[in-house]
Amino acid sequence: MKSNQYQLTSLGLLCLICVTTLAACRQDMHDQPKYEPYEVSSFFDDKRTARNPVEGTIARGNLRADDHLYTGKVNGELATTFPFEVTREVLERGQERFGIYCAPCHSSIGDGNGMIAQRGGSSMKQPATYHSQQMRDMPVGHFFDVMTNGFGSMYSYSERISVRDRWAIAAYIRVLQMSQNASIEDVPAAQRQRLIMGEQ
């Protein structure tokens, strides 16, 4: 009886060793036949596995062929137009992004008196108002450029705000400028009459 138990135990142990050995020899996803980073290569003359990209290679999704869209400039000058159609959806997106990223300093109406500027006191330079004649005369590419590269004490938002969202914000800034500097003549005729009648 003890002999049979010993034989079964020995057989079980032998099976366990075989299974373990075979499992260690298998090639699986965790052990792929490929070069590891910085591993020596016998294929290339310089013995490096890491290769330099082919000259002119651009990572997928990083082609910046449209200067107007990506730099806010046309022929090296700040753009006076938008690189895509400004729709109601674009303006609503710009309003939302403005409220998140810009209003804390510039305020919700863009007068430069946001909460951070108010609480910063004399130690913080107040942001410029968008409603000065100088800012109203700025090409729209200026606002895109400032968001992209920063200006004065304002740092770049290019890592935080996507390219299209920066343009949407610039479009919304134009809406704010119009809203704070509009006259009755800027209102379409049909609505103008209703406003005049409502005032009486």
KAZISUL-V118374 format. One record per helix or strand of 2 or more residues. SS is the DSSP state (~ for helix, > for strand). FROM is the first residue (numbers start at 1). LEN is the number of residues. If there is no record, write none. Layout:
{{SS | FROM | LEN} {SS | FROM | LEN}}
//
This chain:
{{~ | 2 | 24} {~ | 29 | 3} {~ | 67 | 5} {> | 73 | 2} {> | 77 | 2} {~ | 88 | 19} {~ | 115 | 9} {~ | 133 | 5} {~ | 140 | 10} {~ | 163 | 19} {~ | 184 | 3} {~ | 189 | 11}}
//
